[in-house]
Amino acid sequence: MENKEKQPLVQVKHLCKYFKVGRHAELKAVDDVTFDIYKGETVGLVGESGCGKSTTGRCMIRLYEPTKGEVFYDGKDITKLSKAEQKKFCQKVQMIFQNPYASLNSRMTVREIVGEGLKQHGTPKKEIEKRVQELLETVGLNKDHMSRFPHEFSGGQRQRIGIARALSVDPEFIICDEPISALDVSIQAQVINMLKDLQEQRGLTYLFVAHDLSVVKYISDRVIVMYLGMVVEEAETEELYSNPQHPYTKALLSAIPEADPDKAKANRRIPIKGEIPSPINPKACCRFAERCEYATERCFKEVPELREVCPGHKVACHLMDEK
Ligand SMILES: Nc1ncnc2c1ncn2[C@@H]1O[C@H](COP(=O)(O)OP(=O)(O)OP(=O)(O)O)[C@@H](O)[C@H]1O
């Protein structure tokens, strides 16, 4: 069945998260972001550092309250859940964090870290012990190391502990917030492949937040590109990488290192001029305009709407009107 005929598992609608800075200024970390995620898929959320990826993820799990807009999970507004529904939501939706050093409590043993969620959900002690052992085996860790503390593990192993903790409550949807960017390159592929396998075995749905476009290409079914708090492009992975439309996406993709020297020669790297501007009190225009080599007068006056240019492929760029 095509995605369009199904009900999305997650719906993010006109989501805004503004942080007050000083007396009169607002930092628009996320500004009118809308997208859907369907059951069983992996959606990649990409963009340069500071474009609002993590803030979007945090709003989706209620670590941040949105300034405006809504997030629906399984058709329900996550800010309007009953106590029982809230408990279920906390179980069904989990997050894996970027920094496996900061995200694990250094005073807790692996047994306590991985078993915490199970304890909160009323699982008997004996059962917790067995489940923690199974979970450690699932993520490729030695079950005899349950009494050890996080500092006794390497970065990759700690991220595996974080993944075991997320899996412990049998989630449906996991927000993976840059899960491999703090790890050695040699370990990154192992963790990514493990996430892929777990998805297949457990029918998981992922939002995969990252700035590494090669990794996102490898793991995602669809990709959403953000720039300075807004979505500039969204498409199925193959379509996005082979037929990017937004000048920002084109520039980002042109910067991916190419292993094949012939292809590398043929691919022109598109430079992005200037620095990423401040998200504080941004002007009501295309946020990319001042760095875009194709910008016209209109781009400096009007916010482009995110519109479908062909089935499943959305772009927020005034240049699309001229095509
Ligand atoms: N709690 C906060 N208070 C004030 N500003 C914040 C807060 N959290 C994030 N920001 C700002 O919001 C913007 C978006 O940050 P966010 O972490 O969501 O971006 P990101 O794309 O995930 O970047 P990174 O890849 O570096 O984590 C940045 O300008 C950041 O400084």
The ligand as an SDF file (V2000), in Angstrom:
LIG
                    3D

 31 33  0  0  0  0  0  0  0  0999 V2000
   17.7270   25.3290   25.2340 N   0  0  0  0  0  0  0  0  0  0  0  0
   18.0650   26.2290   24.3090 C   0  0  0  0  0  0  0  0  0  0  0  0
   18.0800   27.5530   24.5740 N   0  0  0  0  0  0  0  0  0  0  0  0
   18.4140   28.4720   23.6330 C   0  0  0  0  0  0  0  0  0  0  0  0
   18.7570   28.1400   22.3690 N   0  0  0  0  0  0  0  0  0  0  0  0
   18.7650   26.8390   22.0400 C   0  0  0  0  0  0  0  0  0  0  0  0
   18.4170   25.8120   22.9800 C   0  0  0  0  0  0  0  0  0  0  0  0
   18.5130   24.6040   22.3590 N   0  0  0  0  0  0  0  0  0  0  0  0
   18.8930   24.8680   21.1010 C   0  0  0  0  0  0  0  0  0  0  0  0
   19.0540   26.2020   20.9140 N   0  0  0  0  0  0  0  0  0  0  0  0
   19.4380   26.8820   19.6540 C   0  0  0  0  0  0  0  0  0  0  0  0
   18.5210   26.4630   18.6760 O   0  0  0  0  0  0  0  0  0  0  0  0
   19.1520   26.3190   17.4020 C   0  0  0  0  0  0  0  0  0  0  0  0
   18.9110   24.9170   16.9060 C   0  0  0  0  0  0  0  0  0  0  0  0
   19.6510   24.0080   17.7240 O   0  0  0  0  0  0  0  0  0  0  0  0
   19.6010   22.4240   17.5250 P   0  0  0  0  0  0  0  0  0  0  0  0
   20.4630   21.7990   18.5680 O   0  0  0  0  0  0  0  0  0  0  0  0
   18.1930   21.9890   17.4260 O   0  0  0  0  0  0  0  0  0  0  0  0
   20.2850   22.2760   16.0940 O   0  0  0  0  0  0  0  0  0  0  0  0
   20.8820   20.9720   15.4110 P   0  0  0  0  0  0  0  0  0  0  0  0
   20.5700   21.1120   13.9530 O   0  0  0  0  0  0  0  0  0  0  0  0
   20.4160   19.7640   16.0880 O   0  0  0  0  0  0  0  0  0  0  0  0
   22.4330   21.1880   15.6470 O   0  0  0  0  0  0  0  0  0  0  0  0
   23.5410   20.1270   16.1750 P   0  0  0  0  0  0  0  0  0  0  0  0
   23.7520   19.1840   15.0400 O   0  0  0  0  0  0  0  0  0  0  0  0
   24.7400   21.0080   16.4230 O   0  0  0  0  0  0  0  0  0  0  0  0
   22.9900   19.5070   17.4160 O   0  0  0  0  0  0  0  0  0  0  0  0
   20.6220   26.6660   17.6280 C   0  0  0  0  0  0  0  0  0  0  0  0
   20.8200   28.0200   17.2500 O   0  0  0  0  0  0  0  0  0  0  0  0
   20.8050   26.4660   19.1270 C   0  0  0  0  0  0  0  0  0  0  0  0
   21.8110   27.3160   19.6150 O   0  0  0  0  0  0  0  0  0  0  0  0
  1  2  1  0
  2  3  1  0
  2  7  2  0
  3  4  2  0
  4  5  1  0
  5  6  2  0
  6  7  1  0
  6 10  1  0
  7  8  1  0
  8  9  2  0
  9 10  1  0
 10 11  1  0
 11 12  1  0
 11 30  1  0
 12 13  1  0
 13 14  1  0
 13 28  1  0
 14 15  1  0
 15 16  1  0
 16 17  2  0
 16 18  1  0
 16 19  1  0
 19 20  1  0
 20 21  2  0
 20 22  1  0
 20 23  1  0
 23 24  1  0
 24 25  2  0
 24 26  1  0
 24 27  1  0
 28 29  1  0
 28 30  1  0
 30 31  1  0
M  END
$$$$
